[in-house]
């Protein structure tokens, strides 16, 4: 059952019109279409009963966005995605499902899904992803899987914020840990990914970061390598991790002098969330290691 989104803050698309834009919602529940109409004012939102009828509609009409309903499994929606992409290779498709596995999420990335949500998920995150799908131009995905099993994933990601946000949602679905470990790993990975894209690649969409995710029996390891020249800890006076204990906000003076936005707490926060944060000699590659409860090797 799709519910809870209507009570969330309005999308940034609110009040704007998108003439000629059409979204297709799949599934018997009319509330999802109503919610999407609120998120996408000015769009025509159509609804169809199931994946079979959705495929027939896509064959005969151009849609800008397709959102699957929650009454089908992730694997069934991926089958629909494969068929749609043979007809409309650049169509944005967002999967909603209540039945999902890590393998389903990986397959959706391989097939070029724009995003993937399984219950329970954040209504705000869903709204933001719909906004990205609606505003984004024709795309070439930006996420390329090199090798993937449920335990070991290796991929390239394009160095722009939209791709980062999409990748973070996929990884939110993949990280199969109990709380609070799941949230700690997700937040730490987010900080290191955004650091790599912003400071290593300077948001250059022609560049890519390399990412690995390893789920071992007693630990989770995330690796992020950016295309930049790297850094040393002595050079990051603009980051809170370099502050002396008696001056916890000293880094802000360096940020102000350099014209940087407020912040600089990413490294410090990540160190508090994971058990080990290891950089290579050059400083353009980082490992996040989180030991799992019962492993006997807590940091």
C-alpha contacts under 8 A as a table, 3 or more apart, distances in Angstrom:
res1	aa1	res2	aa2	distance
1	X	29	X	7.70
1	X	70	X	6.70
1	X	71	X	7.77
2	X	29	X	7.81
2	X	31	X	6.94
2	X	32	X	6.20
2	X	70	X	7.10
3	X	6	X	7.46
3	X	31	X	7.65
3	X	32	X	7.89
4	X	7	X	6.00
4	X	8	X	7.51
4	X	123	X	6.81
5	X	8	X	5.55
5	X	35	X	6.93
5	X	123	X	5.07
5	X	124	X	7.55
5	X	127	X	7.93
6	X	35	X	6.23
6	X	38	X	7.95
8	X	123	X	6.88
8	X	124	X	6.66
9	X	124	X	7.76
10	X	13	X	7.97
10	X	14	X	6.27
10	X	39	X	7.09
11	X	14	X	5.41
11	X	39	X	5.72
11	X	127	X	6.42
11	X	128	X	7.19
11	X	131	X	7.20
12	X	131	X	7.39
13	X	16	X	5.54
13	X	17	X	7.99
13	X	39	X	6.82
13	X	40	X	6.35
13	X	41	X	7.13
13	X	131	X	6.80
14	X	38	X	7.77
14	X	39	X	6.68
14	X	40	X	6.98
14	X	41	X	6.18
15	X	41	X	6.67
16	X	41	X	6.47
16	X	42	X	7.04
17	X	40	X	7.96
17	X	41	X	5.87
17	X	42	X	4.34
17	X	43	X	7.01
18	X	21	X	5.71
18	X	41	X	7.52
18	X	42	X	5.35
18	X	43	X	5.82
19	X	42	X	6.44
19	X	43	X	6.73
20	X	43	X	7.06
20	X	44	X	7.59
21	X	42	X	7.87
21	X	43	X	5.17
21	X	44	X	6.34
21	X	63	X	7.43
21	X	64	X	6.21
22	X	43	X	5.59
22	X	44	X	4.73
22	X	45	X	5.83
22	X	46	X	7.45
22	X	62	X	7.92
22	X	63	X	5.29
22	X	64	X	5.56
22	X	65	X	6.83
23	X	43	X	7.09
23	X	44	X	6.33
23	X	45	X	4.84
23	X	46	X	6.20
23	X	63	X	5.83
23	X	64	X	5.83
23	X	65	X	4.66
23	X	66	X	5.70
23	X	67	X	7.70
24	X	45	X	5.91
24	X	46	X	4.89
24	X	47	X	5.64
24	X	48	X	7.36
24	X	54	X	7.83
24	X	63	X	6.82
24	X	65	X	6.28
24	X	66	X	4.72
24	X	67	X	6.34
25	X	32	X	7.15
25	X	33	X	5.86
25	X	45	X	7.23
25	X	46	X	6.16
25	X	47	X	4.69
25	X	48	X	6.39
25	X	66	X	5.92
25	X	67	X	4.96
25	X	68	X	5.96
25	X	69	X	6.95
26	X	47	X	5.86
26	X	48	X	5.14
26	X	49	X	5.88
26	X	50	X	5.65
26	X	51	X	6.58
26	X	54	X	6.59
26	X	66	X	7.57
26	X	67	X	6.25
26	X	68	X	4.72
26	X	69	X	5.11
27	X	30	X	7.76
27	X	47	X	7.31
27	X	48	X	6.13
27	X	49	X	4.60
27	X	50	X	5.14
27	X	51	X	7.70
27	X	68	X	6.80
27	X	69	X	4.74
27	X	70	X	7.36
27	X	71	X	6.76
28	X	48	X	7.25
28	X	49	X	4.89
28	X	50	X	7.14
28	X	69	X	7.85
29	X	32	X	6.46
29	X	69	X	7.80
30	X	33	X	5.51
30	X	34	X	6.53
30	X	47	X	7.50
31	X	34	X	4.95
31	X	35	X	6.12
32	X	35	X	5.09
32	X	36	X	6.17
32	X	69	X	7.60
33	X	36	X	5.07
33	X	37	X	6.17
33	X	45	X	6.52
33	X	46	X	7.17
33	X	47	X	6.43
34	X	37	X	5.11
34	X	38	X	6.52
35	X	38	X	5.19
35	X	39	X	6.45
36	X	39	X	4.99
36	X	40	X	5.99
36	X	45	X	7.30
37	X	40	X	5.11
37	X	41	X	5.92
37	X	43	X	6.96
37	X	44	X	7.63
37	X	45	X	6.13
38	X	41	X	5.84
39	X	127	X	6.91
39	X	130	X	7.78
39	X	131	X	7.82
40	X	43	X	5.67
40	X	131	X	7.95
40	X	134	X	7.95
48	X	53	X	6.46
48	X	54	X	6.12
49	X	53	X	6.72
49	X	54	X	7.63
50	X	53	X	5.61
50	X	54	X	6.22
51	X	54	X	4.90
51	X	55	X	6.22
51	X	68	X	7.93
51	X	77	X	7.45
51	X	80	X	6.42
52	X	55	X	5.34
52	X	56	X	6.62
53	X	56	X	5.11
53	X	57	X	6.28
54	X	57	X	5.14
54	X	58	X	6.21
55	X	58	X	5.16
55	X	59	X	6.28
55	X	80	X	7.10
55	X	83	X	7.53
55	X	84	X	6.57
56	X	59	X	5.19
56	X	60	X	6.73
57	X	60	X	5.38
57	X	61	X	5.98
58	X	61	X	5.22
58	X	62	X	6.31
58	X	63	X	6.85
58	X	84	X	7.13
58	X	87	X	7.89
58	X	88	X	7.89
59	X	62	X	7.90
59	X	87	X	6.76
63	X	66	X	7.13
63	X	91	X	7.24
64	X	91	X	6.10
64	X	92	X	6.50
64	X	134	X	7.61
65	X	91	X	6.34
65	X	92	X	4.93
65	X	93	X	5.82
65	X	94	X	7.81
65	X	133	X	7.31
65	X	134	X	7.25
66	X	91	X	7.67
66	X	92	X	6.37
66	X	93	X	4.72
66	X	94	X	6.34
67	X	93	X	5.82
67	X	94	X	4.86
67	X	95	X	5.98
67	X	96	X	7.08
68	X	77	X	6.96
68	X	93	X	7.77
68	X	94	X	6.55
68	X	95	X	5.21
68	X	96	X	5.56
68	X	97	X	7.72
69	X	72	X	6.56
69	X	95	X	7.50
69	X	96	X	5.66
69	X	97	X	6.63
70	X	73	X	7.38
70	X	96	X	5.30
70	X	97	X	4.20
70	X	98	X	5.76
71	X	97	X	6.78
71	X	98	X	7.28
72	X	76	X	6.28
72	X	77	X	6.79
72	X	97	X	6.23
72	X	98	X	7.60
72	X	99	X	7.49
73	X	76	X	5.22
73	X	77	X	6.38
73	X	97	X	5.69
73	X	98	X	6.63
73	X	99	X	4.83
73	X	100	X	6.48
74	X	77	X	5.17
74	X	78	X	6.21
74	X	95	X	7.26
74	X	96	X	7.62
74	X	97	X	5.72
74	X	98	X	7.72
74	X	99	X	5.95
74	X	100	X	5.17
74	X	101	X	7.66
74	X	104	X	5.94
74	X	105	X	7.75
75	X	78	X	5.06
75	X	79	X	6.40
75	X	100	X	7.45
75	X	104	X	5.76
76	X	79	X	5.16
76	X	80	X	6.52
77	X	80	X	4.96
77	X	81	X	6.16
77	X	95	X	6.75
78	X	81	X	4.79
78	X	82	X	6.18
78	X	104	X	7.55
78	X	107	X	7.19
78	X	108	X	5.90
78	X	111	X	7.56
79	X	82	X	5.22
79	X	83	X	6.51
80	X	83	X	5.28
80	X	84	X	6.14
81	X	84	X	5.07
81	X	85	X	6.07
81	X	93	X	7.33
81	X	108	X	7.98
81	X	111	X	7.03
81	X	113	X	7.20
82	X	85	X	5.42
82	X	86	X	6.70
82	X	111	X	6.30
83	X	86	X	5.46
83	X	87	X	7.02
84	X	87	X	5.28
84	X	88	X	5.80
84	X	89	X	7.22
84	X	91	X	7.99
85	X	88	X	4.85
85	X	89	X	4.11
85	X	90	X	7.02
85	X	91	X	7.08
85	X	111	X	7.98
86	X	89	X	5.89
88	X	91	X	5.55
90	X	138	X	6.17
90	X	139	X	6.34
90	X	140	X	7.27
91	X	138	X	7.92
92	X	113	X	6.94
92	X	114	X	5.55
92	X	133	X	6.35
93	X	113	X	5.47
93	X	114	X	5.38
93	X	115	X	7.09
94	X	113	X	6.26
94	X	114	X	5.51
94	X	115	X	4.88
94	X	116	X	5.83
94	X	117	X	7.83
95	X	113	X	7.39
95	X	115	X	6.33
95	X	116	X	4.73
95	X	117	X	6.05
96	X	116	X	6.24
96	X	117	X	4.92
96	X	118	X	5.78
97	X	100	X	6.78
97	X	117	X	6.45
97	X	118	X	4.83
97	X	119	X	6.72
98	X	118	X	5.22
98	X	119	X	5.22
99	X	118	X	7.06
100	X	104	X	6.16
100	X	105	X	7.45
100	X	118	X	6.60
101	X	104	X	5.11
101	X	105	X	6.59
102	X	105	X	5.16
102	X	106	X	6.30
102	X	150	X	5.72
102	X	173	X	7.28
102	X	174	X	5.34
103	X	106	X	5.07
103	X	107	X	6.09
103	X	149	X	7.20
103	X	150	X	5.92
104	X	107	X	5.07
104	X	108	X	6.13
105	X	108	X	5.10
105	X	109	X	6.41
105	X	116	X	7.02
105	X	170	X	6.81
105	X	173	X	6.99
105	X	174	X	6.80
106	X	109	X	5.18
106	X	110	X	6.33
106	X	148	X	7.16
106	X	149	X	7.91
106	X	150	X	7.80
107	X	110	X	4.97
107	X	111	X	6.18
108	X	111	X	5.13
108	X	112	X	6.22
108	X	113	X	5.30
108	X	116	X	7.57
109	X	112	X	5.15
109	X	113	X	5.69
109	X	114	X	7.96
109	X	143	X	7.41
109	X	145	X	7.55
109	X	170	X	7.85
110	X	113	X	7.78
110	X	144	X	7.34
110	X	145	X	6.46
112	X	141	X	6.14
113	X	116	X	7.20
114	X	133	X	7.13
114	X	141	X	7.56
114	X	166	X	7.14
115	X	129	X	7.28
115	X	166	X	6.16
115	X	169	X	7.00
115	X	170	X	6.76
116	X	169	X	7.08
116	X	170	X	6.26
116	X	173	X	7.59
117	X	121	X	6.47
117	X	126	X	7.72
117	X	169	X	7.77
117	X	173	X	7.13
118	X	121	X	6.29
118	X	173	X	7.29
121	X	125	X	7.61
121	X	126	X	7.66
122	X	125	X	5.11
122	X	126	X	6.32
123	X	126	X	5.07
123	X	127	X	6.23
124	X	127	X	5.12
124	X	128	X	6.19
125	X	128	X	5.15
125	X	129	X	6.18
126	X	129	X	5.16
126	X	130	X	6.23
127	X	130	X	5.17
127	X	131	X	6.23
128	X	131	X	4.99
128	X	132	X	6.30
129	X	132	X	5.01
129	X	133	X	6.16
129	X	166	X	7.41
130	X	133	X	5.02
130	X	134	X	6.00
131	X	134	X	5.07
131	X	135	X	6.05
132	X	135	X	5.32
132	X	136	X	5.69
132	X	162	X	6.89
133	X	136	X	5.39
136	X	139	X	7.57
139	X	142	X	7.71
141	X	144	X	7.78
142	X	156	X	7.89
142	X	157	X	5.67
142	X	158	X	4.93
142	X	163	X	6.28
143	X	155	X	7.02
143	X	156	X	5.83
143	X	157	X	4.66
143	X	158	X	6.53
143	X	163	X	7.35
143	X	167	X	7.59
144	X	155	X	5.48
144	X	156	X	5.15
144	X	157	X	6.52
145	X	148	X	6.91
145	X	153	X	7.67
145	X	154	X	6.15
145	X	155	X	4.23
145	X	156	X	6.47
146	X	153	X	7.87
146	X	154	X	5.45
146	X	155	X	5.01
146	X	156	X	7.35
147	X	152	X	7.79
147	X	153	X	5.88
147	X	154	X	5.22
147	X	155	X	6.95
148	X	151	X	7.79
148	X	152	X	5.72
148	X	153	X	4.19
148	X	154	X	6.12
149	X	152	X	5.16
149	X	153	X	5.97
150	X	153	X	7.13
150	X	215	X	7.81
151	X	213	X	7.69
151	X	214	X	5.66
151	X	215	X	4.75
151	X	216	X	6.82
152	X	212	X	7.22
152	X	213	X	5.65
152	X	214	X	4.54
152	X	215	X	6.34
153	X	212	X	5.48
153	X	213	X	5.09
153	X	214	X	6.57
154	X	210	X	7.55
154	X	211	X	5.76
154	X	212	X	4.41
154	X	213	X	6.63
155	X	210	X	6.04
155	X	211	X	5.40
155	X	212	X	6.52
156	X	208	X	6.02
156	X	209	X	5.64
156	X	210	X	4.76
156	X	211	X	6.18
157	X	163	X	6.93
157	X	164	X	7.43
157	X	167	X	7.79
157	X	208	X	5.28
157	X	209	X	5.38
157	X	210	X	6.67
157	X	211	X	7.55
158	X	163	X	6.25
158	X	164	X	7.72
158	X	205	X	5.76
158	X	206	X	7.07
158	X	207	X	6.04
158	X	208	X	4.46
158	X	209	X	6.55
159	X	163	X	7.10
159	X	164	X	7.30
159	X	197	X	5.09
159	X	198	X	7.92
159	X	201	X	6.48
159	X	202	X	7.89
159	X	203	X	5.29
159	X	204	X	5.64
159	X	205	X	4.86
159	X	206	X	7.18
159	X	207	X	5.63
159	X	208	X	5.32
159	X	209	X	6.62
160	X	163	X	5.59
160	X	164	X	6.37
160	X	197	X	6.77
160	X	203	X	5.09
160	X	204	X	6.56
160	X	205	X	5.36
161	X	164	X	4.96
161	X	165	X	6.17
161	X	194	X	7.87
161	X	197	X	7.79
161	X	203	X	7.23
162	X	165	X	5.16
162	X	166	X	6.29
163	X	166	X	5.08
163	X	167	X	6.07
164	X	167	X	5.10
164	X	168	X	6.10
164	X	193	X	7.36
164	X	194	X	7.23
165	X	168	X	5.14
165	X	169	X	6.44
166	X	169	X	5.29
166	X	170	X	6.48
167	X	170	X	5.08
167	X	171	X	6.18
168	X	171	X	5.05
168	X	172	X	6.05
168	X	186	X	7.83
168	X	190	X	6.71
169	X	172	X	4.95
169	X	173	X	6.55
170	X	173	X	5.26
170	X	174	X	6.39
171	X	174	X	4.75
171	X	175	X	5.99
171	X	186	X	7.55
172	X	175	X	5.68
172	X	186	X	6.56
173	X	176	X	7.51
175	X	182	X	6.39
175	X	186	X	7.65
176	X	182	X	7.02
177	X	181	X	6.15
177	X	182	X	4.83
178	X	181	X	5.88
178	X	182	X	5.70
179	X	182	X	5.20
179	X	183	X	6.34
180	X	183	X	5.42
180	X	184	X	6.18
181	X	184	X	5.06
181	X	185	X	6.11
181	X	290	X	7.85
181	X	292	X	7.66
182	X	185	X	5.38
182	X	186	X	6.12
183	X	186	X	5.03
183	X	187	X	6.02
184	X	187	X	5.33
184	X	188	X	6.07
184	X	273	X	5.20
184	X	274	X	6.77
185	X	188	X	5.15
185	X	189	X	5.95
185	X	273	X	7.07
185	X	274	X	6.70
185	X	290	X	7.08
186	X	189	X	5.21
186	X	190	X	6.10
187	X	190	X	5.05
187	X	191	X	6.32
187	X	270	X	7.46
187	X	273	X	7.98
188	X	191	X	5.25
188	X	192	X	6.40
188	X	269	X	7.55
188	X	270	X	4.72
188	X	271	X	7.99
188	X	273	X	6.51
188	X	274	X	7.09
188	X	288	X	7.62
189	X	192	X	5.26
189	X	193	X	6.00
189	X	222	X	7.00
189	X	288	X	7.44
190	X	193	X	5.17
190	X	194	X	6.12
191	X	194	X	5.32
191	X	195	X	6.10
191	X	266	X	5.60
191	X	267	X	7.46
191	X	270	X	7.05
192	X	195	X	5.01
192	X	196	X	6.15
192	X	224	X	7.07
192	X	266	X	7.58
192	X	267	X	7.70
192	X	270	X	7.96
192	X	286	X	7.80
193	X	196	X	5.14
193	X	197	X	6.30
193	X	224	X	6.59
194	X	197	X	5.08
194	X	198	X	5.85
195	X	198	X	5.21
195	X	199	X	5.48
195	X	200	X	6.92
196	X	199	X	5.62
196	X	200	X	4.68
196	X	201	X	6.46
196	X	209	X	7.18
196	X	224	X	7.39
196	X	225	X	7.16
196	X	226	X	5.25
196	X	284	X	7.73
197	X	200	X	5.66
197	X	201	X	4.97
197	X	202	X	6.10
197	X	203	X	5.49
197	X	204	X	7.85
197	X	209	X	7.21
197	X	226	X	7.06
198	X	201	X	5.80
198	X	202	X	4.54
198	X	203	X	5.24
199	X	202	X	5.32
199	X	203	X	7.96
199	X	228	X	7.69
200	X	226	X	5.50
200	X	227	X	6.08
200	X	228	X	4.23
200	X	229	X	7.07
200	X	230	X	6.88
200	X	284	X	7.10
201	X	204	X	5.64
201	X	207	X	6.51
201	X	208	X	7.80
201	X	226	X	6.66
201	X	227	X	6.03
201	X	228	X	5.69
204	X	207	X	5.62
205	X	208	X	7.43
207	X	227	X	6.98
208	X	226	X	7.12
208	X	227	X	6.87
209	X	224	X	6.87
209	X	225	X	5.64
209	X	226	X	4.68
209	X	227	X	6.44
210	X	223	X	7.84
210	X	224	X	5.77
210	X	225	X	5.02
210	X	226	X	6.52
211	X	222	X	7.35
211	X	223	X	5.47
211	X	224	X	4.72
211	X	225	X	6.50
212	X	221	X	7.94
212	X	222	X	5.70
212	X	223	X	4.94
212	X	224	X	6.75
213	X	220	X	7.48
213	X	221	X	5.89
213	X	222	X	4.67
213	X	223	X	6.52
214	X	220	X	5.76
214	X	221	X	5.04
214	X	222	X	6.40
215	X	219	X	6.43
215	X	220	X	4.74
215	X	221	X	6.59
216	X	219	X	5.19
216	X	220	X	5.96
216	X	221	X	7.93
218	X	291	X	5.93
218	X	292	X	5.22
218	X	293	X	7.66
218	X	294	X	7.63
218	X	295	X	5.08
219	X	289	X	6.83
219	X	290	X	5.51
219	X	291	X	4.30
219	X	292	X	5.32
219	X	295	X	7.70
220	X	288	X	7.99
220	X	289	X	5.81
220	X	290	X	5.23
220	X	291	X	6.54
220	X	292	X	7.57
221	X	287	X	6.68
221	X	288	X	5.54
221	X	289	X	4.61
221	X	290	X	6.54
222	X	287	X	5.64
222	X	288	X	5.03
222	X	289	X	6.65
223	X	285	X	7.19
223	X	286	X	5.69
223	X	287	X	4.57
223	X	288	X	6.43
224	X	285	X	5.68
224	X	286	X	5.46
224	X	287	X	6.74
225	X	284	X	5.73
225	X	285	X	4.15
225	X	286	X	6.48
226	X	284	X	5.53
226	X	285	X	6.44
227	X	284	X	7.18
228	X	284	X	6.27
229	X	282	X	7.35
229	X	283	X	7.74
229	X	284	X	6.56
230	X	282	X	5.32
230	X	283	X	4.26
230	X	284	X	4.17
230	X	285	X	7.87
231	X	235	X	6.57
231	X	236	X	7.73
231	X	282	X	6.55
231	X	283	X	4.78
231	X	284	X	6.85
232	X	235	X	5.43
232	X	236	X	7.06
232	X	282	X	7.54
232	X	283	X	6.04
233	X	236	X	5.44
233	X	237	X	7.97
233	X	242	X	7.26
234	X	237	X	6.94
234	X	242	X	7.67
236	X	239	X	5.49
236	X	242	X	6.66
237	X	240	X	7.53
237	X	242	X	5.62
237	X	243	X	7.44
237	X	251	X	5.73
237	X	254	X	6.65
238	X	242	X	7.71
238	X	251	X	4.59
238	X	252	X	6.51
238	X	253	X	7.78
238	X	254	X	5.16
238	X	255	X	5.25
238	X	264	X	6.40
239	X	242	X	5.93
239	X	243	X	7.53
239	X	251	X	5.53
239	X	252	X	7.89
239	X	263	X	7.79
239	X	264	X	4.32
239	X	265	X	6.21
239	X	266	X	7.88
239	X	267	X	7.44
240	X	243	X	5.31
240	X	248	X	6.96
240	X	249	X	6.87
240	X	250	X	7.54
240	X	251	X	5.58
240	X	264	X	5.53
240	X	265	X	5.20
240	X	267	X	7.52
240	X	268	X	6.26
241	X	265	X	7.04
241	X	267	X	6.13
241	X	268	X	4.88
242	X	251	X	7.31
243	X	247	X	6.20
243	X	248	X	5.46
243	X	249	X	6.87
243	X	250	X	5.89
243	X	251	X	6.30
244	X	247	X	5.40
244	X	248	X	6.37
244	X	250	X	7.91
245	X	248	X	5.98
247	X	250	X	5.58
248	X	251	X	7.78
249	X	252	X	5.78
249	X	253	X	7.91
250	X	253	X	5.89
250	X	254	X	7.46
251	X	254	X	5.32
251	X	255	X	6.40
251	X	264	X	7.47
252	X	255	X	4.90
252	X	256	X	6.04
252	X	262	X	7.20
252	X	263	X	7.72
252	X	264	X	7.82
253	X	256	X	5.11
253	X	257	X	6.19
254	X	257	X	5.13
254	X	258	X	6.20
255	X	258	X	5.13
255	X	259	X	6.01
255	X	260	X	4.87
255	X	261	X	7.02
255	X	262	X	7.18
256	X	259	X	5.06
256	X	260	X	6.00
256	X	261	X	7.68
256	X	262	X	7.98
257	X	260	X	7.72
263	X	266	X	7.72
264	X	267	X	7.49
265	X	268	X	5.35
265	X	269	X	5.95
266	X	269	X	5.21
266	X	270	X	6.01
267	X	270	X	5.14
267	X	271	X	6.17
268	X	271	X	5.29
268	X	272	X	6.60
269	X	272	X	5.19
269	X	273	X	6.44
270	X	273	X	5.06
270	X	274	X	6.29
270	X	277	X	7.78
271	X	274	X	5.73
271	X	275	X	7.15
271	X	276	X	7.01
271	X	277	X	6.20
272	X	275	X	7.58
274	X	277	X	7.09
274	X	288	X	6.63
274	X	289	X	6.09
274	X	290	X	5.05
274	X	291	X	7.98
275	X	288	X	7.72
275	X	289	X	5.79
275	X	290	X	5.13
275	X	291	X	6.56
275	X	298	X	7.23
275	X	299	X	5.30
276	X	287	X	7.70
276	X	288	X	5.93
276	X	289	X	5.03
276	X	290	X	6.85
276	X	299	X	7.49
277	X	286	X	6.91
277	X	287	X	5.72
277	X	288	X	4.90
277	X	289	X	6.53
278	X	286	X	5.51
278	X	287	X	5.09
278	X	288	X	6.74
279	X	282	X	7.86
279	X	283	X	5.59
279	X	284	X	7.36
279	X	285	X	5.70
279	X	286	X	4.45
279	X	287	X	6.50
280	X	283	X	5.29
280	X	284	X	6.89
280	X	285	X	5.57
280	X	286	X	6.49
282	X	285	X	7.55
283	X	286	X	7.43
291	X	295	X	6.67
291	X	297	X	6.73
291	X	298	X	5.95
291	X	299	X	7.71
292	X	295	X	5.69
292	X	298	X	7.65
293	X	296	X	7.51
293	X	298	X	7.68
295	X	298	X	7.15
